[in-house]
């Protein structure tokens, strides 16, 4: 695993080379950096347009092939369910889960705000991904997500056979929970739930249990890292930008709660711009590695089938060719016709590129706005020396020594 120091150096080197060599350049003989916005969109769109879910080990053992399932069918099921979840009622429930998590550390002298942000994200999102779990089942899934997070942000990788065995064992146990939930919902022994796993109960005959497990695991993995990293970045900017925190407090304290929970982005445009700017500057994950499924002529370079390439929303967001003053935090760049806004739509991609962009983009934005609501209307966050805070680049930007106290307003 790359250490945080080396990861930071690597990212800075990529940014320097992108500025001097152009947004498309070879990192080494077999790895192409694709940091030019339109090239990144072109490669992502074409590379995954016809993606299908392939046969799993069960099919090989049984010496038969399952019917191919297009990935767009899976995404369509997610999007339909997310539309049903995008209600004021579910937003209020998500806020309540966030508030309960924050309430556990109220009054403590030295709260690790990075880990608190991860807990807030996971606990608030888990019932939307997989609900109706027993306490024991939820603990198993939560431990799996925690282990994966620790591997992403730890200074040292998991070492030795016992460490790797423990990691694998936790993954297997979490997988068994998912299988049991899907199987029991399908048989009627467990009630159906309004969550992102439930559509695949009806698709079990077509997908098979292995592929259904992959789909649900993908959702669980998605909530166990990037959302918490984004939440930590929101807290980081709230303590470093007191003038913006004051603007958010004024807007959110005066917002009609019913309207806000029904449509946060429309009711609180200042807060929405704040969240968008946090995601521009600190979008997780920092770098994505992909493999070309076909050849691409990108002008400065030709990417052959099977070769690897890198994508980075973070570097596109910090490129002076796409943004004026890219290292300056200014949510007002998202005002209509702002001169320092994005060069075009391709320059702002915090949730990735179609057709594999994050289906939960709206949900993720709402969650971060709810976090702003909590931190400006119900709690007061204090950090000893905000100006001394630094950020390390790991799988995502991670504020260092980010500790403080939380008090009820």
Residue, then its C-alpha position, 0 to 999 in steps of 0.5 A: x500500500x502506498x504511504x500517505x507521504x508517497x501518495x501525496x508526492x505521487x499526486x503532486x507529480x501527476x499534477x505537475x506533469x499534467x500542467x507541463x505535458x498536457x492532460x494526456x500523457x504516459x505515466x510509464x510504458x503501460x499506464x496512460x494518464x487521462x486528465x483532460x476532461x473531454x478525453x476522460x469523458x470519451x474513454x469512460x463513456x465508450x469503455x463501459x457502454x456495453x458492460x455486462x455482468x459476467x458468469x461467476x464461479x458457480x457457473x464454472x463449477x456447474x459447467x453452464x453459463x448464466x444469461x448475461x445481464x447488462x450493467x445498465x439494467x442494474x443501474x436502472x433498478x438502482x435509479x428507480x429505487x433512489x427516486x422512491x427514497x428521495x422524499x422528505x420523510x427519508x431525509x428526516x430519518x437520515x438526519x435523525x441517524x446522523x444526529x444520534x451518531x453525533x450525540x454519542x460524542x457530545x462533550x468529549x474533549x478530543x473527538x477524531x473528526x475524520x472517524x466521526x464523519x465516517x461513522x455519520x456517513x455509514x450509519x446514516x446510509x446503511x439503512x438505505x443500502x440494506x435495511x431490516x437487519x438484526x443488530x447482529x447482522x448490522x454489526x457484521x456489515x458495519x465491521x466489514x465496512x470499518x475494516x475496508x476503511x482502515x485499509x484505505x486510510x491506515x498508515x500501515x497496511x494489514x500485515x501477516x497471514x492472520x491480519x489478512x485472514x481476519x480481513x477475509x473472514x469479515x468479508x465472508x461473514x458480511x457476504x453471508x448476511x447479504x445472501x441470507x437477507x436476499x434469500x429470505x426476502x425472496x422466500x417471504x420469510x423476511x419482509x421486503x424493504x425500501x432499500x437499494x438491495x430490494x430490487x434484486x430480489x425480483x431479479x434473483x432468477x435472472x442474476x443468480x445469487x452470486x451476481x446479486x451479491x456482487x450488486x449489493x456488495x457494490x452498494x455497501x462498499x460505495x457507502x464505506x469510504x468516499x461518503x465519509x471522506x466527503x463528510x470529513x472535508x465538509x467539516x474541514x471547510x466549515x471550521x476553516x471558512x468562518x465567513x461561509x459557515x456564517x452564511x450557511x447558518x443564516x440560510x439554514x436557520x431561516x429555511x422552512x424545515x418542511x421545504x428544506x427536507x423535501x428539496x434541500x438543493x432548491x431551498x438552500x442554494x448557498x449551502x448547495x454551492x458550498x457542498x459543490x465547492x467542497x466536492x470540487x476541491x476534495x472529491x474522493x477518490x483521488x485517482x481511479x485506475x481502469x483498463x481499456x476494453x478497446x483501443x482509443x485515439x486520444x490525439x496525444x496518445x493512443x490507448x491500446x486494448x488491455x492497457x491501463x489508464x488513470x482518471x482523476x476528478x481531483x486533478x481535473x478540478x484543480x487544473x487551471x485550464x478548466x478553472x480560474x484560481x483552482x486552489x481557492x475555496x469559493x462556492x460562488x464560482x457556481x453562481x450562474x455566469x460566474x467568470x471563475x466557474x467551470x470551463x464547461x460541464x465536462x470540467x466538474x465530475x465529482x461523481x465520475x463519468x457516465x455510464x459508471x458515474x455514481x448513481x447516488x450523486x443526488x443522495x450524496x449531495x443531500x447527505x452533505x447538506x444535511x450535515x451542514x444543517x446539523x453543524x450550523x443549526x444544532x451543534x457548534x464544532x470547535x477545532x483548536x487551530x483551524x489554520x494549522x490543519x493540513x490534508x494528506x492524500x490517501x484514497x481520498x483527501x484526509x485532514x490530518x490531526x483533525x480533532x475537536x469538540x462538539x457542543x449543543x447549540 
